[in-house]
Amino acid sequence: MNSAGKIRAILNGIDGREKNKTGAIFLNIIQNEFINFNGNISVPRISVNELDYATAAGIVERLTGYIPEFLQGHDLLENRMPPPISIPFIS
């Protein structure tokens, strides 16, 4: 199974009876949401270009242990919408 398929399998395999294992939820001044996890999650270095599916699969797998209710029902959009655009460099 490729990495995109693994992500789909992880998301589709979430048990609907599982509950989120989080602490307090905070909003910062620009309304970004921050959630305290009741544990630790190690996130590897991520390329500034794009998160590859192999790396994403590991992150999604770890996150489902903490926020299954949030991730349940989500799916993976393999092709970006809209697709990335290339902006020519003008000197």
Buried (B, 14 or more C-beta within 10 A) or exposed (E): EEBBEBBBEBBEEBEEEBEBEBEEEEEEEEEEEEEEBEEEEEEEEEEEEEEEBEBBBBBBBBBBEBBBBBBBEEEBEEEEEEEEEEEEEEE
